[in-house]
Amino acid sequence: MKTNLKALLEFPCPFTYKVMGLAKPELVDMVVEVVQRHAPGDYIPEVKPSSKGTYHSVSITINATHIEQVETLYEELGNIEIVRMVL
């Protein structure tokens, strides 16, 4: 069953991305840089290490203004080389 994200959201709205990637110091800066291109603002991402310390999850919340912005950010965050998954 495919859910239509656009039907579930009313814009503008807060939207949180959870980005999982390799535990490298540049991960957070790379995520914020991509987000800044599409939703400029002051961000304080929340970072949590995995139990073995191999990966970090970076949670970042934007004020989404339209569905295209949400979809573009999913795609561009997923294209970061050290990112493994975007939720």
N, C-alpha and C positions, 0 to 999 in steps of 0.2 A: 504494500500500500504506500503510495507516494503522497506526502503531505505538501500542500502548497503553502510555502512559508509566507508569501505575500498575503494570503487570506487570514493568517494568524496574527499578523502585526498591524498596528495602527501607527503611522508615522506622523511626527517624529517620536522616537521611543529609545530608551536605553537598550543597548544590545551588547552582550558579553561574548567575546571570543575566548576560547581556551586553546592555546597553541602548545603542542607537545613537541619538544625537539631535543637534540643532543645537549648535554650539560656543558655548554661552552659559554664563556663570559660574554661573547658578542650576541647571544640569542635575544636577550631583552632589547638591546639597542636596535637590532634588525627588525624585530616585531614593531617597536614604537615608530621606527622610520617609515615602514610601510603604512601603518595606521595614520601617521601625520599627513601623508600625501593625500589621503581620501577623507579624513575627518580631523582637521587640525584642532589641537587642544592641549591642555596640560594633563598628562597621564601618569598615574602611579600604578604600574602593573604589579600584580601579586604573583610571586614566583614560589613554586613548591618543588623540591627535589623528589625524585623517585626513591623508593626504599633502598636501592643499590647505588643511587647517585649517578646513574648513567644518563638519565634524562631529567629535564626540567619542564614543568608546565607553567605557562605564562598566561594569566587571566587578565584581560584588558576590556574595559567597558567604554563604548562610544555612545554618542547621541546620534543614532541612525536617522537619516532624513528621507531615504527612499530605498526600495528593494535593490536597485542596481548597485548602490553603495555597499550594501550587505554582501551581495554576491561577488562583487569585484574584490572585496577584502578577503573573502574566503579563498578565492583563487590566488591572489597575490601572496597571502600569508602561506598558503600551501606550496608556493613556488620557491620559498626560501630554502636553500640547499640543506641546511641542518634541521629543518622542520620535518617531523615524521607524521603529524596528524593535526587537523584543525577541527575543533568542535564548536 
